Amino acid sequence: MATGMDVEVDGTKSNVMASTGTSGSVLVSLHPLVIMNISEHWTRVRAQEGKPIQVLGALIGKQKGRKLELMNSFELMFDCVEGDIVIDRVYYNTKEEQFKQVFSDMDFLGWYTTGESPCESDIKVHRQICQINESPVFLKLNPQSRQTDLPVSVYESVIDLVNGEATMLFVEIPYTLATEEAERIGVDHVARVSSTETGANSLVAEHLTAQHNAIKMLHSRVKLILEYIKAVQAGEVPKDHEVLREAYSLCHRLPVMDATRFKDDFFNQCNDVSLMAYLGTLTKGCNTINQFVNKFNVLYDRQGMGRRMRGLFF
């Protein structure tokens, strides 16, 4: 089983692009999460292998008429047979069942890979993807591009006559970037966090740092007041009634922790956090049970096949 090819430049250099007059038939909206997933996938595999490796994955999202919205992605496993990429359909079917349980409103819309311009190897993979989706889109990211523009291109396939034969070709289609609030926060964090030399931080990091400093200062001052009161009780320092009155007044200015509204909100938040933790545990347990059942069915089928084969000859 493989997750990458040994070379980043794949396939032959044959022309697999349709004529310039051919236009795409769909409108594509691309979410930044897809780009970040592909970049993380390629970077992780390159760090593990120690060299640039081509990676493949699936694109999922929503389709409404001619409008496609690519919202998320996941990795695909494949084998290299005589230099050709063969998608692991069993792995894909497993991942499809899993993402359908989480993202029930999303569908498989296409696939992605890394590298430069499309080549013959991409056509061969695209034919395999067409067995899953009749009209998938193809996204290619060039992680080693030195251009200032976004190194992402989206294609769809068309059938055209080349030398009298029906041939599958790629047509580049334009796309727009679509973001949600959570994605904008994540993209801002990734874009602005850089090396320690520049000291650039995202808005989220700056906000969290300010909150941390404020809480730290509050803790130190409350600790100082508490130490003073303990010292007065122990007789180590003389009583200062003005300071004690200020401390007493400060305590009464704090939110009333015994109020019914505070308890209701507090318990609701605790229940929400506990529920999310329970759901995560249940999902993990269901996934484990699902894998166990699949392995059991495979083993049972093999044993049943062996018994049937022995019945034919003995």
C-alpha positions in Angstrom: 0.0 0.0 0.0 1.3 3.4 -0.9 0.4 6.9 -0.2 2.8 8.6 -2.6 4.9 8.1 -5.6 8.7 8.3 -5.6 8.8 11.3 -7.9 6.9 14.5 -7.9 6.8 14.9 -11.7 4.6 12.0 -12.9 3.4 10.6 -16.2 4.5 11.5 -19.6 4.6 15.0 -21.2 1.9 14.3 -23.8 -0.7 17.0 -24.4 -3.7 16.2 -22.3 -5.4 19.6 -22.4 -8.3 20.5 -24.7 -8.2 23.3 -27.1 -8.3 26.9 -25.8 -11.8 27.4 -27.2 -13.3 24.7 -24.9 -14.9 26.1 -21.7 -16.0 24.4 -18.5 -19.5 23.5 -17.7 -19.5 24.0 -13.9 -18.9 26.8 -11.5 -16.5 25.9 -8.6 -16.3 27.4 -5.2 -13.1 26.4 -3.3 -12.8 26.5 0.5 -9.4 27.3 2.1 -9.8 24.2 4.2 -9.2 22.0 1.1 -6.0 23.9 0.3 -4.7 23.6 3.8 -5.5 19.9 3.9 -3.6 19.2 0.7 -0.6 21.3 1.8 -0.5 19.5 5.1 -0.8 16.1 3.4 2.1 16.9 1.0 4.3 18.4 3.7 3.7 15.5 6.1 4.5 12.9 3.5 7.6 14.8 2.3 8.9 15.0 5.9 8.3 11.3 6.4 9.9 10.2 3.1 12.6 12.9 3.0 11.9 14.0 -0.6 9.0 15.4 -2.6 6.3 12.9 -3.0 3.1 13.0 -5.1 0.0 12.6 -3.0 -3.6 11.9 -3.9 -6.9 12.5 -2.2 -10.7 12.9 -2.6 -12.7 16.1 -2.7 -16.1 16.3 -1.0 -18.6 19.0 -0.9 -22.0 20.1 -2.1 -23.4 20.2 -5.6 -26.5 22.3 -6.7 -27.1 22.2 -10.4 -23.9 23.5 -12.1 -22.5 24.9 -8.9 -19.9 22.9 -7.0 -18.7 23.8 -3.5 -15.5 22.0 -2.5 -15.6 22.1 1.3 -13.3 19.3 2.6 -11.0 16.5 1.5 -9.4 13.3 2.7 -6.4 11.2 1.7 -6.5 8.2 -0.7 -4.4 5.1 -0.7 -3.0 3.7 -3.9 -0.6 1.3 -5.4 1.9 1.7 -8.2 1.6 -1.1 -10.7 4.1 -1.0 -13.5 4.4 2.8 -13.1 0.7 3.4 -13.1 -1.4 4.6 -10.1 -4.2 2.2 -9.0 -6.6 3.6 -6.5 -7.4 1.4 -3.5 -11.2 1.2 -3.8 -11.6 -0.8 -0.5 -9.9 2.1 1.4 -12.1 4.6 -0.4 -15.3 2.8 0.4 -14.3 2.7 4.1 -13.5 6.4 4.1 -16.8 7.1 2.2 -18.8 5.3 4.9 -17.0 7.3 7.6 -17.4 10.7 6.1 -21.1 10.0 5.3 -21.7 9.4 9.0 -20.1 12.8 9.9 -20.9 14.9 6.7 -24.2 13.4 5.6 -25.0 16.4 3.4 -21.7 16.2 1.4 -20.9 14.1 -1.7 -17.8 12.9 -3.5 -17.1 15.5 -6.2 -13.6 14.7 -7.4 -10.0 14.2 -6.5 -6.8 16.1 -6.0 -3.1 15.6 -6.5 0.2 17.5 -6.4 2.6 18.4 -9.2 2.9 20.7 -12.2 0.7 20.7 -15.3 -1.7 17.7 -15.9 -0.1 14.8 -17.7 -1.1 11.3 -19.0 -0.8 9.8 -15.6 -3.5 12.1 -14.3 -5.8 11.0 -17.2 -5.4 7.4 -16.1 -6.2 8.2 -12.5 -9.2 10.3 -13.7 -10.6 7.4 -15.6 -10.6 5.4 -12.3 -12.3 8.2 -10.5 -15.0 8.4 -13.2 -16.1 4.9 -12.0 -17.1 6.5 -8.7 -18.4 9.8 -10.0 -19.4 10.2 -13.7 -18.2 13.8 -13.9 -15.6 14.5 -11.2 -13.5 17.6 -11.0 -9.7 17.4 -10.7 -7.7 19.8 -8.5 -3.9 20.1 -8.8 -1.7 21.9 -6.4 1.9 22.8 -7.1 3.6 23.1 -3.7 6.9 24.0 -5.2 5.7 26.9 -7.3 7.6 30.2 -7.0 4.7 32.4 -8.3 2.8 34.9 -6.2 -0.5 33.6 -7.5 -2.3 30.7 -5.8 -0.7 27.5 -7.3 -4.0 25.8 -7.6 -5.8 24.7 -10.8 -9.1 23.0 -11.2 -10.0 20.9 -14.3 -12.9 18.9 -15.6 -12.7 16.2 -18.3 -14.2 16.3 -21.8 -14.3 13.7 -24.6 -12.8 15.0 -27.9 -11.7 13.5 -31.2 -7.9 13.3 -31.5 -6.7 11.6 -34.7 -10.1 10.2 -35.2 -10.3 8.6 -31.8 -12.4 9.6 -28.8 -9.9 10.9 -26.2 -10.4 12.2 -22.7 -8.8 15.6 -22.2 -8.8 18.2 -19.4 -10.4 21.6 -19.5 -9.3 24.2 -16.9 -12.2 25.8 -15.2 -12.2 29.0 -13.1 -12.9 28.9 -9.4 -13.7 31.3 -6.6 -12.7 31.2 -2.9 -15.5 30.8 -0.4 -14.9 31.0 3.3 -16.8 30.6 6.5 -16.1 32.4 9.8 -14.2 29.4 11.3 -12.1 29.1 8.1 -11.3 32.9 8.1 -10.0 32.6 11.7 -7.8 29.6 10.8 -6.5 31.1 7.6 -5.6 34.3 9.4 -3.8 32.4 12.0 -1.8 30.3 9.4 -1.1 33.4 7.3 0.2 35.7 10.0 2.1 33.3 12.2 5.6 33.3 10.9 9.2 32.9 12.2 10.2 34.4 15.5 12.4 36.9 13.6 9.3 38.9 12.3 7.3 38.3 15.5 4.0 38.3 13.5 1.0 36.8 15.3 -2.6 36.2 14.2 -5.5 38.1 15.7 -6.5 35.0 17.6 -3.1 34.6 19.1 -3.0 38.3 20.1 -6.4 38.1 21.7 -5.6 34.9 23.6 -2.2 36.4 24.8 -4.0 39.5 26.1 -6.5 37.4 28.0 -3.7 35.2 29.4 -1.8 38.3 30.7 -5.0 39.8 32.2 -5.9 36.6 34.0 -2.3 36.2 35.2 -2.3 39.8 36.6 -5.6 39.2 38.3 -4.3 36.0 39.9 -1.2 37.7 41.2 -3.2 40.6 42.8 -5.8 38.3 44.3 -3.0 36.2 45.7 -1.4 39.3 47.2 -4.7 40.3 49.0 -5.1 36.7 50.3 -1.6 36.6 51.7 -2.1 40.0 53.4 -5.4 38.7 55.1 -3.7 35.5 56.2 -0.8 37.6 57.6 -3.3 39.8 59.6 -5.0 36.7 61.0 -1.7 35.3 62.1 -0.7 38.6 63.7 2.3 39.0 61.5 1.3 42.5 60.3 -0.9 45.1 62.1 -4.5 45.5 61.0 -5.3 48.3 58.6 -9.1 48.7 58.7 -9.2 50.8 55.5 -7.4 48.0 53.6 -9.7 45.4 55.1 -12.8 47.4 54.2 -11.5 47.7 50.6 -11.0 43.9 50.4 -14.4 43.3 51.8 -16.0 45.7 49.3 -14.1 44.0 46.5 -15.4 40.6 47.5 -19.0 41.9 47.4 -18.4 43.3 43.9 -17.7 39.8 42.5 -20.5 38.0 40.7 -22.8 36.1 43.0 -21.9 32.5 42.5 -24.9 31.1 44.3 -27.4 32.8 41.9 -29.9 30.4 40.2 -29.2 31.9 36.8 -25.4 31.4 37.2 -25.9 27.8 38.2 -28.2 27.0 35.3 -25.7 28.5 32.8 -22.8 26.8 34.4 -24.4 23.4 34.4 -25.6 23.8 30.8 -22.1 24.6 29.7 -20.7 21.6 31.7 -23.3 19.3 30.2 -22.5 20.6 26.6 -18.8 19.9 27.2 -19.5 16.4 28.6 -21.9 15.6 25.8 -19.2 16.5 23.2 -16.7 14.3 25.0 -19.2 11.4 25.1 -20.0 11.8 21.5 -16.4 11.7 20.6 -15.9 8.5 22.6 -19.0 6.9 21.1 -17.8 7.8 17.6 -14.4 6.3 18.2 -16.0 3.2 19.7 -18.4 2.8 16.7 -15.4 3.1 14.4 -13.5 0.4 16.2 -16.6 -1.9 16.2 -17.1 -1.2 12.5 -13.5 -2.2 11.7 -13.9 -5.3 13.9 -17.1 -6.4 12.1 -15.4 -5.9 8.7 -12.4 -8.0 9.7 -14.7 -10.7 11.1 -16.8 -10.8 7.9 -13.7 -11.1 5.8 -12.4 -14.0 7.9 -15.8 -15.7 8.0 -16.1 -15.4 4.2 -12.7 -17.0 3.7 -13.5 -19.9 6.0 -16.8 -20.4 4.3 -15.1 -20.4 0.9 -12.6 -23.0 2.1 -15.4 -25.3 3.3 -17.3 -24.9 0.0 -14.1 -25.7 -1.9 -13.4 -28.8 0.2 -17.0 -29.9 -0.4 -16.5 -29.9 -4.2 -13.5 -32.2 -4.1 -14.1 -34.5 -1.1 
